[in-house]
Amino acid sequence: MIFLDAKKTERIFRSRKIYERGTLDRMLKSTIAIIFFCFCRTETLYLSFKKPVSSSSTHGQFYAKAVTDGDDRSIMAANCFHSLNGYQHGSFQQWLKIDLENEYRVTRVTIVNRVQAGCDCHLRLISAAIAIGSGGDIRNFNKCGESVTLAQVKFNTFFDVRCQQPMSGRYVTVWFPSGSAEPLNICEVRVYNEFEPDICGFDTKVYPVGFWDLSLDTLLQQTGATKPLNQIITLEKINFSAFHAFTVAFYIYPFHNSIGDIISIGDTDSLRLTQTFGRLYNSEVTVLYDDNQLTRAHVLMPDTWTFLTLTFNGTITLWRNGEIVIFCHTNLTPLDFNAHQLQIGSPSGQLFAEVAALQLYDRALNEAEIKLAMAQQPSFFTNKGALFEMLDPLEGIAGQILQKGVTRTRADCSQTCLRSLCLSLIHI
């Protein structure tokens, strides 16, 4: 990145106290073009967004391109892909292949399954696998993670498949390596890579205009299995109406019976994030303004901590654990409402959840900054470490909680699990 504005550069360098005044004056007099010391990516959609897709077969008009169109509604319609079954096609190895159009080191694939009332179609993906390669026969591709299990599809609309290590390839395939009479029936596939964007500048932190720990003890009293969450935060020293962009981010741990408003911003025509209906679990979060839907996506898992982020800069973007899930352009520029308080949950809602580390920023954070915000730990995290995401149970012991607790980092989490062979229980 190159700054060509000497005055702007001077303000930046003086504010950071990088150079003494004399040195900086001589430098600015000698040139107005100063090369800054980093190159950074700000944000991107997941790798598979709008990428070409091919398949072994197609049932009716439910084409393969639907899995990369950004529409993750899980009810069978034109936004979902449906192949023929093994008997119809004469082959028991149906496949779906996404062309990323470049080589990437893939780390994770999120699949949004088809879920529909009166149909066990969400079980069709059991034994399917993710494979990654650079071309040729998909049977020679490298397998990412484990095959899909009953535990992954039984209780939620979407699930993650994590590669054991980053895997290089241009093509991502979903298929039945051992064969299956079932069709492939998928509504969205999100592919993510290992690239972690750098922060441009000298800070390794982001600074919110508001940060609320939301005491764990208070949350446990308010939620659990008895009372829905309902809390008001007054924005006494924050002039929200002056924001031309903003970010609101927080950790949320929804229980199985949770549904309803998560957070509302605004006194009248409020902007709301709402946990909405799902057939297996209420995994959708819908963003509404003045009761009109702006966008929605499957982002929540039951009994799992998720770092949920909403950014606004004319475009509404919804993020899950530091990765973009969906966005939509709006005409809300600048913001068309005043906000003197944040409402978490609602008096009449059924938000059975824990919420922690609520953060408010007066600009739209980018991907790198959101990942820094994830590490901004509230006091009860700091005392015991950072919460880590509970992984899927191993095959053969499905339904058992093997590890649950707190560590400082994800690396510490994995090392703890390996040391104890995933058999001990760590209490928060």
WOLIN-V712114 format. One record per residue. N is the residue number from 1. SS is DSSP state (helix for helix, strand for strand, loop for the rest). Layout:
N,SS
N,SS
This chain:
1,loop
2,strand
3,strand
4,loop
5,loop
6,helix
7,helix
8,helix
9,helix
10,helix
11,helix
12,helix
13,helix
14,helix
15,helix
16,helix
17,loop
18,loop
19,loop
20,loop
21,helix
22,helix
23,helix
24,helix
25,helix
26,helix
27,helix
28,helix
29,helix
30,helix
31,loop
32,loop
33,loop
34,strand
35,strand
36,loop
37,loop
38,loop
39,loop
40,loop
41,loop
42,loop
43,loop
44,loop
45,loop
46,loop
47,loop
48,loop
49,loop
50,loop
51,loop
52,loop
53,strand
54,strand
55,strand
56,loop
57,loop
58,loop
59,loop
60,loop
61,loop
62,loop
63,loop
64,helix
65,helix
66,helix
67,helix
68,helix
69,loop
70,loop
71,loop
72,loop
73,loop
74,loop
75,loop
76,loop
77,loop
78,loop
79,loop
80,loop
81,strand
82,strand
83,loop
84,loop
85,loop
86,helix
87,helix
88,helix
89,helix
90,loop
91,loop
92,loop
93,loop
94,loop
95,strand
96,strand
97,strand
98,strand
99,strand
100,strand
101,strand
102,strand
103,strand
104,strand
105,strand
106,strand
107,strand
108,strand
109,strand
110,strand
111,strand
112,strand
113,strand
114,loop
115,loop
116,loop
117,loop
118,loop
119,loop
120,loop
121,helix
122,helix
123,helix
124,loop
125,loop
126,loop
127,loop
128,loop
129,strand
130,strand
131,strand
132,strand
133,strand
134,loop
135,loop
136,loop
137,loop
138,helix
139,helix
140,helix
141,loop
142,strand
143,strand
144,strand
145,loop
146,loop
147,loop
148,loop
149,loop
150,helix
151,helix
152,helix
153,helix
154,helix
155,loop
156,loop
157,loop
158,strand
159,strand
160,strand
161,strand
162,strand
163,strand
164,strand
165,strand
166,strand
167,strand
168,strand
169,strand
170,strand
171,strand
172,strand
173,strand
174,strand
175,strand
176,loop
177,loop
178,loop
179,loop
180,loop
181,loop
182,loop
183,loop
184,loop
185,strand
186,strand
187,strand
188,strand
189,strand
190,strand
191,strand
192,strand
193,strand
194,loop
195,loop
196,loop
197,loop
198,loop
199,loop
200,loop
201,loop
202,loop
203,loop
204,loop
205,loop
206,loop
207,loop
208,loop
209,loop
210,strand
211,strand
212,strand
213,loop
214,loop
215,loop
216,helix
217,helix
218,helix
219,helix
220,helix
221,helix
222,helix
223,loop
224,loop
225,loop
226,loop
227,loop
228,loop
229,loop
230,strand
231,strand
232,strand
233,strand
234,strand
235,loop
236,loop
237,loop
238,loop
239,loop
240,helix
241,helix
242,helix
243,loop
244,loop
245,loop
246,strand
247,strand
248,strand
249,strand
250,strand
251,strand
252,strand
253,strand
254,strand
255,loop
256,loop
257,loop
258,loop
259,strand
260,strand
261,strand
262,strand
263,strand
264,strand
265,strand
266,loop
267,loop
268,loop
269,loop
270,loop
271,strand
272,strand
273,strand
274,strand
275,strand
276,strand
277,loop
278,loop
279,loop
280,loop
281,loop
282,loop
283,loop
284,strand
285,strand
286,strand
287,strand
288,strand
289,strand
290,loop
291,loop
292,strand
293,strand
294,strand
295,strand
296,strand
297,strand
298,strand
299,loop
300,loop
301,loop
302,loop
303,loop
304,loop
305,strand
306,strand
307,strand
308,strand
309,strand
310,strand
311,strand
312,strand
313,loop
314,loop
315,strand
316,strand
317,strand
318,strand
319,strand
320,strand
321,loop
322,loop
323,strand
324,strand
325,strand
326,strand
327,strand
328,strand
329,strand
330,loop
331,loop
332,loop
333,loop
334,loop
335,loop
336,loop
337,loop
338,loop
339,loop
340,loop
341,strand
342,strand
343,strand
344,strand
345,strand
346,loop
347,loop
348,loop
349,loop
350,strand
351,loop
352,loop
353,strand
354,strand
355,strand
356,strand
357,strand
358,strand
359,strand
360,strand
361,strand
362,loop
363,loop
364,loop
365,loop
366,loop
367,helix
368,helix
369,helix
370,helix
371,helix
372,helix
373,helix
374,helix
375,loop
376,loop
377,loop
378,loop
379,helix
380,helix
381,helix
382,helix
383,helix
384,helix
385,loop
386,strand
387,strand
388,loop
389,loop
390,loop
391,loop
392,loop
393,loop
394,loop
395,loop
396,loop
397,loop
398,loop
399,loop
400,loop
401,loop
402,loop
403,loop
404,loop
405,loop
406,strand
407,strand
408,loop
409,loop
410,helix
411,helix
412,helix
413,helix
414,helix
415,helix
416,helix
417,helix
418,helix
419,helix
420,helix
421,loop
422,loop
423,loop
424,loop
425,loop
426,loop
427,loop
428,loop
